[in-house]
Amino acid sequence: MNLPTTLRYVAIAGLTALCAARISADVIETRSGARIVGAVTRIEDGSIYVKTDYAGDLVIKQSEVTGLSTDAPVTVRLASGTVLAGKVSSSGGAIKIAGEDGELTTRVEKVATSWASGTEDPQVTAAKKALEASQRRWTYEVAADITGKTGNSEQLGTAVSARATLKSNQDTLQFYSAYDRQVTDGSKSSDQFKAGVDYQDNFSGRKSWYVRDEGGFDRVKDIELYNVAAAGLGYDFVKEEKHTLTGRVGLAFRYEGYKNPATEDVKEAGLDFGVNHEWTFSNSKLVNRLSFIPGFNDFSNFRLSHESFYEIPLVVPFWSLRLGISNDYNSKPGDNVEKLDTSYFTRLVLNWR
């Protein structure tokens, strides 16, 4: 055999092997007569997921499939609960699963789920995730910032806050506190403290009930002591692993005691409206909180508080930078006190669990 002939046979053998590699794949046949060639990644919730070279990832309704064959062994669970691992072949509208433990003939619609042999059962994976989500875990955060200015005016500000959260997929318990003190040209422009507790129980799907209590003081606004106690119902308008939006409505009792005897203290029952929003991205987080508390006797006498911040992780583990704004609006404040108090902040945050 001369050299050109040898090279020709080698080329033919290589081309044949390449064609065989290309032809070797999973095949799906549909009621419309389509024949889809690719790699079946899984069967789940009435859909067959296929990865192809020519059309990317496809999702095919299982009810439209009449035939299925696989190039490699897969693990199949039928609707009856039977589990068998082996290659799948198709003939005459039926499929045959042939494995080391025997053969089984059934129909495509009887398949409940499938997964690659050697990987974990999706039911086991889901059970582990559910167990992990149901377990309560504490997380903690401490935040602080110090601001200063000298020259035409002298300014020094300090703000610290802390939050401890015990959370599961069923309920959330939070303890929090914060203190903010600002001095401008020798006069206090902010001197306020708050501490509170908030408990939410997700008793049915997106529905929840809550109780909360918050108290503190605001000496710049002449409030020696304030307290808000509330309870009510909540609803999750968005409930995803990394994105939640919860609305609340309930009853509240609001107390504000003023140092100036000329200012009438607030002791009134009312409504409690709230919105809590949290969206976690790949490497950052957006949080919005809003509370609105009007009184029954005088609906125009209300308190509105708001906080929004964007948090960015730092290179150092557990540390992040928080950029945000907060507003505290009192519709009927004490004498010589502004209704709206707005703060902009940049805080260093330590998170751990």
Secondary structure as UniProt FT lines:
FT   HELIX           3..23
FT   STRAND          26..30
FT   TURN            31..32
FT   STRAND          35..44
FT   TURN            45..46
FT   STRAND          47..52
FT   TURN            53..55
FT   STRAND          56..61
FT   HELIX           62..64
FT   STRAND          65..69
FT   STRAND          74..78
FT   TURN            79..80
FT   STRAND          83..91
FT   TURN            92..93
FT   STRAND          94..99
FT   TURN            100..101
FT   STRAND          102..106
FT   HELIX           108..110
FT   STRAND          111..116
FT   TURN            117..118
FT   HELIX           122..134
FT   STRAND          137..149
FT   STRAND          155..167
FT   STRAND          171..184
FT   TURN            185..186
FT   STRAND          187..204
FT   TURN            205..206
FT   STRAND          207..218
FT   TURN            219..222
FT   STRAND          223..239
FT   STRAND          243..258
FT   TURN            261..262
FT   STRAND          266..280
FT   STRAND          285..295
FT   TURN            299..300
FT   STRAND          302..313
FT   TURN            317..318
FT   STRAND          319..330
FT   TURN            335..336
FT   STRAND          340..352
//
